[in-house]
Structure formats: structure tokens, C-alpha cells
Amino acid sequence: MSGKQNLAAITITPAIGSLSAYISKINQIPLLTLEEEQDLATRFRASGDLEAAKRLVMSHLRFVSKIARGYVGYGLAVGDLIQEGNIGLMKAVKRFDPQMGVRLVSFAVHWIKAEMHEFILKNWRIVKIATTKAQRKLFFNLRKADKQLSWFSPEETKAVATHLKVTTSDVDLMEKRLCVYDESFNGYSADDDMAAALAPEEYLEDNRYNPALQAENNDWTAKRENSLQQAMSLLDQRSQDVLVQRWLVDEDEKATLHDLAAKYSVSAERIRQIEKAGMDKIKKILGDEL
């Protein structure tokens, strides 16, 4: 039976919740010979033959799953990694030139890993851990280092920086980022009272719509306004007017010292003194009451 017939006989149906069933199916798809691969790639590149492209992709799905298993230590679902790798494989098939003299599997590995790397960087932590080219390089290289119980020594840091062609500060920063983990909002254990008390849900409360606090704030605001009105009533009429014109009107309606000086036929300095005396008296009254 030819490779084409074998491929046609295999139907990959969605195996919901069963990654092993999917892997079993793709492992049944026969690999392509060099001649078959060259022929299919030429047909797709020359005329956009989608059936040829499909065969190129299908015959390399097992290769994607093998690469994905190499990233199981990142704590992400292997199925998701395979899915992202399949996207990279399709991109590779689209760009593959059979005249380059290399097999598709060698050409596609870059595209497959690139998609997986991007997925890992986006989903490994809540906040993206690596954004620059140097940080991305450091992330995957430092994750491979067997340094679970200790930090890099200055000599090791310098050696890593030299090898990866980055600065020692880049190495230090990435090492610190790798040692910090996302914290659960609800805490980690319902049986641990101390851990539960330190969970963010205990101290990151949204009190904007708390009825009790709203009522308390409204009462406090009303009390302040009432106290201010009572304090103002104890001032003479001119002092009240000066404070109102200087502090209790909209900014664009606020009077200047010279405006009030002209109104009361006194100097601007005298208005300033009246304003200060009135403010001092109100502060004393409010301070005694509150």
C-alpha cells in the first residue's frame, strides 16, 4: 500500500480529553520518503495544492508531539503545546522550499519551537516574564540549568553572560524572575489558617460598594459639611464672603486678593490678613469638634 493510501486510510477524529488517543493516531501516519516529500512540496509551492500541503503536515505531526514532550517541565498542558507546535509546522510547510537541499523536518523545527516558546512565555506566569531578545534567550537557557537549590556564583553568572552574549545584569534579573512564583488569590490550603489569612483575598478587598462603608463615608461627609457651616456662621459677614470667594467657589470663579480689595476698598494685604484669620479660626473650631 502506498504512503498516500495509508494516509487516506487514517482519519484523525477529535479524541476529547484523550491526548494518548491523538498521539496513537498520528503515530500511525507513515513517514514520507525524500522523493515523496520533494514531490509534495514542489506541487504545493508551484500550484498551491492543499492536498499536498495536508500530507506534508500530517506526516510530521508525530515530530511536533515529540518536541512538545520536551517542555513538560514548564507546567503547561502538553496538548496545548502540541497545538501551538502544529501551527508552527503549518507555517513551516508554507515557507518550505524543496530546492534548499534540506528535509522538511530540519526546516520546521525552528518554526515549531518558536510557536511553543511564544506560548510558554505568554502563559508561564500571569505577568510576561521575558520581553526582550536577551531575556527570551536567558529564560529557556536558565530553565535548563540544574540550579534548583542555589544561585549562580559571580563566576557562573559571568560565564553564562559570555556564552549567551548578554550582560551579567541580564542574567541576574532573569534568575530573580525565575525564582518568583504567582500567588494564589484564594490561598493554597483550606486547612492552613495562617496561609488562608495571608491570601490576597483577605487583604485585597474592593470596598467601593460596601454599604456599611458607604453609609459611614456619607455620614462623615455630612458631618464635615455641617461643622463647616456652623464654623462659618461664627465669622463676620466680610470674613465669610472672603473665604467663600477664595475657597468655596469654582476655580474659574475664584476671586483674587485685588478683586476683593477693590470690593471692600482696602489693600490686598488686608484681604490676605482677613483670609488668614478666618482660616485659622475655622481650623480651630473644626479641630475641636472633630
KATA-V896799 format. One record per backbone hydrogen bond with DSSP energy under -1.0 kcal/mol. CO is the residue of the C=O (numbers start at 1). NH is the residue of the N-H. If there is no record, write none. Layout:
# KATA-V896799
CO,NH
CO,NH
This chain:
# KATA-V896799
2,6
3,7
4,8
5,9
7,10
11,13
15,18
18,22
19,23
20,24
21,25
22,26
23,27
25,28
33,37
34,38
35,39
36,40
37,41
38,42
39,43
40,44
41,45
42,46
43,47
44,48
49,53
50,54
51,55
52,56
53,57
54,58
55,59
57,60
58,61
60,64
61,65
62,66
63,67
64,68
65,69
67,70
68,71
69,72
71,74
72,75
77,81
78,82
79,83
80,84
81,85
82,86
83,87
84,88
85,89
86,90
87,91
88,92
89,93
90,94
91,95
92,96
97,100
103,107
104,108
108,112
109,113
110,114
111,115
112,116
113,117
114,118
115,119
116,120
117,121
118,122
119,123
120,124
132,136
133,137
134,138
135,139
136,140
137,141
138,142
139,143
145,147
153,157
154,158
155,159
156,160
157,161
158,162
159,163
160,164
161,166
167,171
168,172
169,173
170,174
171,175
172,176
173,177
174,178
177,180
185,201
192,196
193,197
194,198
199,202
200,204
207,210
210,214
211,215
212,216
213,217
214,218
215,219
216,220
217,221
218,222
219,223
220,224
221,225
222,226
223,227
224,228
225,229
226,230
227,231
228,232
229,233
231,234
232,235
236,240
237,241
238,242
239,243
240,244
241,245
242,246
243,247
244,248
245,255
250,253
256,260
257,261
258,262
259,263
260,264
261,266
267,271
268,272
269,273
270,274
271,275
272,276
273,277
274,278
275,279
276,280
277,281
278,282
279,283
280,284
281,285
282,286
283,287
284,288
285,289
286,290
